[in-house]
Amino acid sequence: MKGTVKKKKMLEALTGSYEETAAVILFGIGFTILLFHKNLIKKIIGLNIMDTGVYLLLASMGYIAGKNAPIITDPDGAINAADYINPIPSGLVLTGIVVSVSVTAIMLSLAVRLHKRYGTLDLDEIYMSAVNEHDDR
Amino acid sequence: MKMKDFSKIFLNWLQGEEVLSSTENGRDRSRKGEAPETSLADGLFREQPVKKLERVQLKSFRIFYAVCAVLCCAALQATLLTTVANLPGFGTLSENAEPLEEEYLTQGMEETGATNIVAAIILNYRAFDTLGESFVLFTALCCVTVLLRADAKNQREHLLYRDLTGDNILRFAVSLVAPMIILYGFYVMVNGHLSPGGGFSGGAVAGAGMILLSAAFGFDVMDRIFKEKFFNTLCFCALGFYALSKTYSFFCEANGIDSHIPKGIPGTIFSGGLILPLNIAVGLVVTMTMYGMYCLFRRGCVGGVSGTRNKDRPGKEKNERNGEKEKNA
């Protein structure tokens, strides 16, 4: 009896804050792609989906219902901190986006080089031909 | 199933030996019909028929990997979902809110002169963090340059893409749209301290406009404006200006010296002290990075230097490419 009540409560919490649930599920989807796909480009896409989940989680953590974006529209009036949402997660998301763009660029250029060298994007095949080359040497 | 063999391999794998490599290797060889060389797995099971065993090992490892991966993903997902269920709900104010955020909101405008508090945080309170971000972008550009730059050793097959530069409709549409996009990018950059946006988003928009221009008019037109030297100088000047000016302002404020940087009237375009020039500097770096990465991915150089060299020596490029293919085969 107690267990079902607890489960119900958890389910309510999950559906109530569905933005965060969606963020977490996105993270999981990205992680699954990262583990299961052999194609390098798909792995990079998976990593980007994981990034997106993180941004969504951060941005939704900063949101407070009924409050405004942290941009002061009336500079002469009195400023009440209770009118605005939390500005710190927005700044953190920005950092994350920039870093993810940079990392994606480096990964893609490495993928280009690997494709040029081995003619495939399959990680296993690349690994096998690398091992063969090593043995031949 | 040979549970014993499997556990043996797994134990070896735990001790850091390359089980996967040997089995993968074996699979490759057995598929090609060559005799497998001596590897770790052969050493372990020399007395048994190797091919069959390797296939079994490979299969068992695949199953093991799949099961492990599924378990790993399920565990991660379950942990994360449980955590989210126990977090304060979406849109609610948590009880132990940071006093820092309140301080930013109430005193941010007065202290920095910017009405956009997020811009005040990222370009004033945490400006060195943003400088680091710009350098991350710049470093990424350097890495991409190292990896993809076309030179005598690393030739790009840059004629493989379908060239659309002769298309009149595309040219006309882009000549209408691209200036607007670039102008909007600069608007977002310059208005970063007043409205949502800032250097990073504005720079991304302007960079997209430049990519559109170069896609429609070809690199020859763009190279007249964006020589490699100009590109490098702009990036260097923007990053250097950011670093020096912010160091000066932090030094002054930390030591209580008047820095003589006017804060302006909050809400007007010339306000926010250093935030406006810093936004422009960051925006320039981001624009250059976006355009530079596009150029490097598409043809292997930023300015017009290496591209013309490629065109001058098409025969050599071909020979080298053939040589590489032979090496691969």
Chai-1 contact restraints between the chains, C-beta under 6 A:
chainA,res_idxA,chainB,res_idxB,connection_type,confidence,min_distance_angstrom,max_distance_angstrom,comment,restraint_id
A,M10,B,A85,contact,1.0,0.0,6.0,A-B,restraint_1
A,A13,B,A85,contact,1.0,0.0,6.0,A-B,restraint_2
A,L14,B,A85,contact,1.0,0.0,6.0,A-B,restraint_3
A,G16,B,G89,contact,1.0,0.0,6.0,A-B,restraint_4
A,S17,B,G89,contact,1.0,0.0,6.0,A-B,restraint_5
A,S17,B,F90,contact,1.0,0.0,6.0,A-B,restraint_6
A,E19,B,F90,contact,1.0,0.0,6.0,A-B,restraint_7
A,E20,B,V84,contact,1.0,0.0,6.0,A-B,restraint_8
A,E20,B,F90,contact,1.0,0.0,6.0,A-B,restraint_9
A,T21,B,V84,contact,1.0,0.0,6.0,A-B,restraint_10
A,V24,B,L80,contact,1.0,0.0,6.0,A-B,restraint_11
A,V24,B,L81,contact,1.0,0.0,6.0,A-B,restraint_12
A,V24,B,V84,contact,1.0,0.0,6.0,A-B,restraint_13
A,G28,B,Q77,contact,1.0,0.0,6.0,A-B,restraint_14
A,F31,B,C73,contact,1.0,0.0,6.0,A-B,restraint_15
A,F31,B,L76,contact,1.0,0.0,6.0,A-B,restraint_16
A,T32,B,C73,contact,1.0,0.0,6.0,A-B,restraint_17
A,L35,B,A69,contact,1.0,0.0,6.0,A-B,restraint_18
A,S60,B,F90,contact,1.0,0.0,6.0,A-B,restraint_19
A,Y63,B,G91,contact,1.0,0.0,6.0,A-B,restraint_20
A,I64,B,L93,contact,1.0,0.0,6.0,A-B,restraint_21
A,A65,B,G91,contact,1.0,0.0,6.0,A-B,restraint_22
A,P70,B,I117,contact,1.0,0.0,6.0,A-B,restraint_23
A,P70,B,V118,contact,1.0,0.0,6.0,A-B,restraint_24
A,I71,B,T115,contact,1.0,0.0,6.0,A-B,restraint_25
A,I71,B,N116,contact,1.0,0.0,6.0,A-B,restraint_26
A,I72,B,M109,contact,1.0,0.0,6.0,A-B,restraint_27
A,I72,B,T115,contact,1.0,0.0,6.0,A-B,restraint_28
A,P75,B,T115,contact,1.0,0.0,6.0,A-B,restraint_29
A,P75,B,P266,contact,1.0,0.0,6.0,A-B,restraint_30
A,P75,B,G267,contact,1.0,0.0,6.0,A-B,restraint_31
A,I79,B,T106,contact,1.0,0.0,6.0,A-B,restraint_32
A,A81,B,E102,contact,1.0,0.0,6.0,A-B,restraint_33
A,A81,B,L105,contact,1.0,0.0,6.0,A-B,restraint_34
A,A81,B,T106,contact,1.0,0.0,6.0,A-B,restraint_35
A,Y84,B,L105,contact,1.0,0.0,6.0,A-B,restraint_36
A,N86,B,E101,contact,1.0,0.0,6.0,A-B,restraint_37
A,P87,B,Y104,contact,1.0,0.0,6.0,A-B,restraint_38
A,P87,B,I117,contact,1.0,0.0,6.0,A-B,restraint_39
A,P87,B,V118,contact,1.0,0.0,6.0,A-B,restraint_40
A,P87,B,I121,contact,1.0,0.0,6.0,A-B,restraint_41
A,I88,B,E101,contact,1.0,0.0,6.0,A-B,restraint_42
A,S90,B,V118,contact,1.0,0.0,6.0,A-B,restraint_43
A,G91,B,V118,contact,1.0,0.0,6.0,A-B,restraint_44
A,G91,B,I121,contact,1.0,0.0,6.0,A-B,restraint_45
A,G91,B,I122,contact,1.0,0.0,6.0,A-B,restraint_46
A,T95,B,E133,contact,1.0,0.0,6.0,A-B,restraint_47
A,V98,B,E133,contact,1.0,0.0,6.0,A-B,restraint_48
A,V99,B,V136,contact,1.0,0.0,6.0,A-B,restraint_49
A,S102,B,V136,contact,1.0,0.0,6.0,A-B,restraint_50
A,S102,B,L137,contact,1.0,0.0,6.0,A-B,restraint_51
A,S102,B,A140,contact,1.0,0.0,6.0,A-B,restraint_52
A,A105,B,A140,contact,1.0,0.0,6.0,A-B,restraint_53
A,A105,B,V144,contact,1.0,0.0,6.0,A-B,restraint_54
A,A105,B,M293,contact,1.0,0.0,6.0,A-B,restraint_55
A,I106,B,A140,contact,1.0,0.0,6.0,A-B,restraint_56
A,I106,B,C143,contact,1.0,0.0,6.0,A-B,restraint_57
A,S109,B,V144,contact,1.0,0.0,6.0,A-B,restraint_58
A,S109,B,L147,contact,1.0,0.0,6.0,A-B,restraint_59
A,S109,B,L148,contact,1.0,0.0,6.0,A-B,restraint_60
A,R113,B,L147,contact,1.0,0.0,6.0,A-B,restraint_61
A,G119,B,N328,contact,1.0,0.0,6.0,A-B,restraint_62
A,M128,B,E24,contact,1.0,0.0,6.0,A-B,restraint_63
A,M128,B,D28,contact,1.0,0.0,6.0,A-B,restraint_64
A,V131,B,S21,contact,1.0,0.0,6.0,A-B,restraint_65
A,V131,B,N25,contact,1.0,0.0,6.0,A-B,restraint_66
